[in-house]
Amino acid sequence: MRTSGLVGVIIRFIVSALVLMLVSFLLPGFAALTFGQALIAAVVIAVLGYVVESLFGRKISPQNRGIVGFFAAAAVIYLSQFIY
């Protein structure tokens, strides 16, 4: 992986963590996340998305990648309520 690619991945995780923190702050019923917790959730969402996309192979379209990401995020958010 090139250095610019690695920087892009790091920036994606940071932005994802910040969005998760904002959502947890705005929505009632969600506990406010620290940056570390949000970063871990972002990594788990990315790993789940990667696993599902690798199962489908190259047949998955860009539109379906968005749907996979949405369901991966929803599953992580749902399952995280049982961890605490």
C-alpha positions in Angstrom: 0.0 0.0 0.0 1.4 3.4 -0.9 1.8 6.1 1.7 -1.0 8.2 0.2 -3.3 5.2 0.3 -2.5 4.7 4.0 -3.1 8.3 4.8 -6.5 8.1 3.0 -7.5 5.1 5.1 -6.5 6.8 8.3 -8.5 9.9 7.3 -11.5 7.7 6.5 -11.4 6.1 10.0 -11.0 9.4 11.7 -14.0 10.9 9.8 -16.1 7.8 10.4 -15.3 8.0 14.2 -16.2 11.7 14.2 -19.5 11.0 12.5 -20.3 8.2 15.0 -19.5 10.6 17.9 -21.9 13.2 16.4 -24.7 10.7 15.8 -24.3 9.4 19.4 -24.5 12.9 20.7 -27.6 13.9 18.6 -29.8 10.8 18.9 -31.6 10.2 22.2 -31.0 6.8 23.8 -27.4 6.6 22.6 -24.6 7.1 25.1 -22.1 9.7 24.0 -19.0 7.9 22.6 -15.4 8.8 23.3 -13.1 9.1 20.3 -11.5 5.8 21.1 -14.8 4.0 21.3 -16.0 5.6 18.0 -12.7 4.7 16.3 -13.1 1.0 17.4 -16.6 1.0 16.1 -15.4 2.5 12.8 -12.8 -0.2 12.4 -15.3 -3.0 13.2 -17.8 -1.5 10.6 -15.0 -1.4 8.0 -13.9 -5.0 8.7 -17.5 -6.3 8.5 -18.0 -4.4 5.2 -14.7 -5.8 3.8 -15.7 -9.4 4.8 -19.1 -9.1 3.2 -17.7 -7.5 0.0 -15.0 -10.3 -0.2 -17.8 -12.9 0.0 -19.5 -11.4 -3.0 -16.3 -10.9 -4.9 -16.0 -8.6 -7.9 -19.7 -8.9 -8.7 -20.7 -6.2 -6.2 -21.5 -2.8 -7.7 -20.7 0.6 -6.1 -24.4 1.0 -5.2 -24.4 -2.3 -3.4 -21.2 -1.4 -1.5 -23.1 1.5 0.0 -25.9 -0.9 1.0 -23.4 -3.3 2.5 -21.8 -0.5 4.5 -25.2 0.7 5.8 -26.2 -2.8 7.0 -22.7 -3.4 8.5 -23.0 -0.1 10.4 -26.6 -0.9 11.5 -25.5 -4.4 12.8 -22.6 -2.9 14.8 -24.7 -0.2 16.3 -27.4 -2.8 17.2 -25.0 -5.3 18.7 -23.0 -2.7 20.6 -26.0 -2.2 23.0 -25.3 -5.7 24.4 -21.6 -5.1 25.1 -21.9 -2.4 27.7 
